[in-house]
Amino acid sequence: MNPYVLDLITASPEVLVLAMGCLILILDLFVKDPSHTSTFVLTMLTLVGAAILTLFTSTGEVVYAFNGLYVDDLMGDLLKLVLYLTAIVTLFYARPYILQRPDLRRGEFYVLMLFATLGMMVMISANHLLTIYLGIELLSLSVYALVAMNRDSVASTEAAMKYFVLGALASGLLLYGMSMIYGATGTLSIPEISDALVANASNPTILIFGLVFIVSGLAFKLGVVPFHMWVPDVYQGAPTAITMLIGGAPKLAAFAITMRLLVSGLLLLAPDWQGMLLILAVLSLAIGNLAAIPQTNIKRMLAYSTISHMGFVLLGIVVGVVGGDARFALNAYSSSMFYVVSYVMMSVAAFGVIILLSRAGFEADRIDDFKGLNKRSPWFAAVMMMIMFSMAGVPFFIGFFAKFSILQAVVASGQIGLAIYAVLMSLIGAFYYLRIVKVMYFDEPIDESPIVAPMDMRVLLSINGLAIALFGLFPQTIMSLCAFSLLRSL
Amino acid sequence: MDMKSLYLTVPLAPLVGAALAGFTCRVAPRWFSAGVTILGVAISLVASLLVLQDVLAGHTFYGNLYTWATSGNYTFSVGFQIDTLTAMMMCVVTSVSLLVHIYTIGYMSDDDGFRRFFSYISLFTFSMLMLVMSNNFLQLFFGWEAVGLVSYLLIGFYMNRDTAIFANLKAFLVNRVGDFGFILGIGLVLAYFGTLDYKTVFDAAPSLADKTINLVGSAEWSLMTVTCICLFIGAMGKSAQVPLHVWLPDSMEGPTPISALIHAATMVTAGIFMVARCSPLFNLSPTALSFVLIIGATTALFMGFLGMIQNDIKRIVAYSTLSQLGYMTVALGVAAYPIAIFHLMTHAFFKALLFLGAGSVIIGMHHDQDIRNMGGLWKYMPITWITTLIGSLSLIAFPFFSGFYSKDSIIEAVHFSNIPGSGYALFAVTASVFVTTYYTFRSYFIVFHGPERWNDAAHVAAAHAHDDHAHDAQDAHGHDDHGHEEHHHGLQPGDKPHESPWVVTFPLIMLAIPSVIIGYFAIDPMLYGSFFDGVIAVNKGMPVMANMEEEFHGPLAMAIHSIQTVPFWLMMAGIVVTYYFYMVKPSIPDALAKKFSGIYKLMDNKYYFDAFNMAVFAGGARKLGAFLNRFGEATIIDGFFVNGSAKLVGVVAGIVRHFQTGYLYQYAFTMIIGVFALLTLWFFTT
């Protein structure tokens, strides 16, 4: 068979999403229904189709396509499946929210969602610096547009503007770093960069220079200190449904490109980038947790909480290689992957509860809006409590095992002080999560109006909350999947 | 059925009964709670008897059934050691427990806590059986704490009564003191032997006999002495030895069947059982044995004195229990462990009988416990009268009764001993014979003979109440002689006491039989036969048992010979004196009390143990707590650490928050600074 066709088969999920994205964009022009139900259904079907294709094209082996621009491996497949699931859940949660708001109630929402997903898929499967950049830009441009979709909202426009300018700056940094790496190694392909480093045929000064810029660009995407300034403003300014999108799935893609760039490409520079990431992680843990405490807006609070969670993810990557010894690397990286997956699960659920409490003309984004939730809906108060406990790292929720496995990896690397620091910071972090639980259960409700939400969302949110508890009891299933996929990919 | 299942049946049957009765205690009918627990204990008794028969046929068992935990080099198991000592204890516990279960049907018939009560006593039976059947110290400790828990629950059974709550808290706290010593002892065993299994520990004990340890500074202490004294402190708490005895008189706040089962017959003897079980350790430390001896002798004599002036029928029996526990401890102190166990067994029967008899009197008197309101009851309660007389004769060691054989053997054993303290102990146990007879027959004469005083009970009750108030004034925490006022119904004018129903009198008769005969039949095999061979270690340095065996010529000869001994005449003197004091010239005791008012006051305040504990330990602990609360908690922990760190976090958070200005150029600038800082760091440090 023509190798070009083989390439298309390997990349068939991306091809499908791209084709469907274009098709839906055109079809939506003819949709008269203001709720765009058919567009919604088609988008869902596309995501399900992509999931099926991903499952069927998964060989368990590392397969390169398009002359090494693209790679299909188990880590990519697993992350993509989580990505589709997250996108589907996000769409379900987002739908009632956008239906209540005429400005958002447009077909473009679904198309942009699909293109953002495609961007993330490309990032996850990127094997080449240019592919990485392509994916990042596809994701970013879609998200900028989504944030700005509520054109009449000053907050949304401001958030979109900030995000766009800072995102452009970060892309510039990343691109500049890539050019340096190219200058030092003479190639843009990640495996070839690795080979060039092994062959010791590169200029170390330029390499380090490039590395700093690459790490800075990645840090922006992950949203870690000091490249985090956009996070709180964008989280708060964007419509909640979009915040949910930004806060969830892109972390999976950012994790993937971090692994591909730093671990697959620049492993020989591990002592350097580990040191840089360590600084970023330590700062993120402190600033994220401390700044979350005085917040009164729950979206902003969750933004700072994201910063601290990403600090934890970095901790796992930081302790992979100890003094040139990569024995603990698999354990450490799979802990990070587990952390990202569980964080996405919790983050989507938390924003889901905010959307649940919102209604037309009312955003339940203040902490005060959660007061007395137990009296209004004991079940969803319990779901929110599980989410908050899990984020705080209370046993036995999934968040506990995520933190626990990271800490275990840190301790295994011999950095006890770092582990203690992380625990102390989580302890401070527990305060603002528990405050949510406190206001839900012990304060009198300010807002007495009944909760309006469709049944599908209620059921899905309940399942999401229960999954946080259930995988807390059986974390080993996800954990071993992460470890296995990483083992077969790196 | 194989033997292991039979062993398991013994503790599990009462546990199942307790669970069934306990979990259904709000819904089940009364007959169910009573029936299911009685069935459980009855099964347990039958199984125990089968085990005893099997053990007498020479089949012992030592082994683990279940590994509870493994930690490092230590393994903790659940296991059984079945030998003659265990089998005998199992039979005593289950038989007395069964009779108390039956008795309870009558005693608690009009109580709201009927079902709860049955659940508790079955749970107690399970715990006590786990304690005696254990083959290691950890399971012993489990049973030890479990019986303590049930005891605590039952002392506070009438939970709406302040005095009951005070009493169970007191029992709990005092037992903590004992348990602290006990667990230190177990810790020492684990530290130096590396295991808690009896067999391994006892086998290794001789090799550590001369081992010394440093406790304070460089002084050398014998490991065995320290371990044994620590273990014995545990026994002092559970078996109510001076000065940890203070909880037992107050435990009479619990219902009477419990006083019989837990606070007389079984639980309080756990300390005695434990020391006998650990005889291979105690034999290695004459110092510890002397300590045991002196504590026991003091308890035997001085607690007996207190029984002489009590007016509450249950408290008299309670002080008598203290005194008898002292006797058992004395026997342990002279390394005559079999005699201690022998007295434990006979005491279990006759003391349970006396308590249940007292309970029967209390039922007859409509829950009036003051003996000054009683009198001449023999006419109205014939079965209670006869059985109580049998129990009393057994208690005062009248020849041929069970108590005679065990108590006289103890006195004899002390006679043959020559360790430090044995002289004092001999005086104490001999003098106690008179004291025992005095308080036993004082109570007996006042309750069953003499004028029928309940007719002017109203008058006496008023005086009694007045007496209580006077008591209150002199003892700020005087909770002792009152508290049962709430149910101080007493007889209505014109009422007469009546004999109790058969569920009450049947256990009395069943207990009266062993109270009379078991001593006669058991003394030869238990003390001088091979019953305890290989189970209780013989102390080679103190041949008390061997010397006694030479003197022993059968139970009949022992009884006849006793007529020539001092204890017998002291006992006879006791009977005569009490008869004269309380039947012939009742004015004498009051006159004596007035004449020796100083001593009377000392005894009435129980040697000021309670006052001292309240002032020094309880008061001191509360003052210390208040100080720590004020200074440690409020100032250091809350003020500095909690509020201080919260403030610090708040301040830092406030500062961090101000970096988020909302200005785009500042955000971009921060990112550039970040890149610049990383570049600088990496180019100038590497």
Boltz contact constraints between the chains, C-beta under 6 A:
constraints:
  - contact:
      token1: [A, 162]
      token2: [B, 664]
      max_distance: 6.0
  - contact:
      token1: [A, 165]
      token2: [B, 664]
      max_distance: 6.0
  - contact:
      token1: [A, 166]
      token2: [B, 667]
      max_distance: 6.0
  - contact:
      token1: [A, 169]
      token2: [B, 668]
      max_distance: 6.0
  - contact:
      token1: [A, 208]
      token2: [B, 682]
      max_distance: 6.0
  - contact:
      token1: [A, 212]
      token2: [B, 678]
      max_distance: 6.0
  - contact:
      token1: [A, 212]
      token2: [B, 679]
      max_distance: 6.0
  - contact:
      token1: [A, 216]
      token2: [B, 675]
      max_distance: 6.0
  - contact:
      token1: [A, 226]
      token2: [B, 670]
      max_distance: 6.0
  - contact:
      token1: [A, 226]
      token2: [B, 674]
      max_distance: 6.0
  - contact:
      token1: [A, 227]
      token2: [B, 671]
      max_distance: 6.0
  - contact:
      token1: [A, 227]
      token2: [B, 674]
      max_distance: 6.0
  - contact:
      token1: [A, 229]
      token2: [B, 667]
      max_distance: 6.0
  - contact:
      token1: [A, 229]
      token2: [B, 670]
      max_distance: 6.0
  - contact:
      token1: [A, 232]
      token2: [B, 660]
      max_distance: 6.0
  - contact:
      token1: [A, 276]
      token2: [B, 678]
      max_distance: 6.0
  - contact:
      token1: [A, 287]
      token2: [B, 656]
      max_distance: 6.0
  - contact:
      token1: [A, 290]
      token2: [B, 652]
      max_distance: 6.0
  - contact:
      token1: [A, 290]
      token2: [B, 653]
      max_distance: 6.0
  - contact:
      token1: [A, 290]
      token2: [B, 656]
      max_distance: 6.0
  - contact:
      token1: [A, 291]
      token2: [B, 653]
      max_distance: 6.0
  - contact:
      token1: [A, 291]
      token2: [B, 656]
      max_distance: 6.0
  - contact:
      token1: [A, 291]
      token2: [B, 657]
      max_distance: 6.0
  - contact:
      token1: [A, 293]
      token2: [B, 653]
      max_distance: 6.0
  - contact:
      token1: [A, 294]
      token2: [B, 653]
      max_distance: 6.0
  - contact:
      token1: [A, 294]
      token2: [B, 657]
      max_distance: 6.0
  - contact:
      token1: [A, 428]
      token2: [B, 649]
      max_distance: 6.0
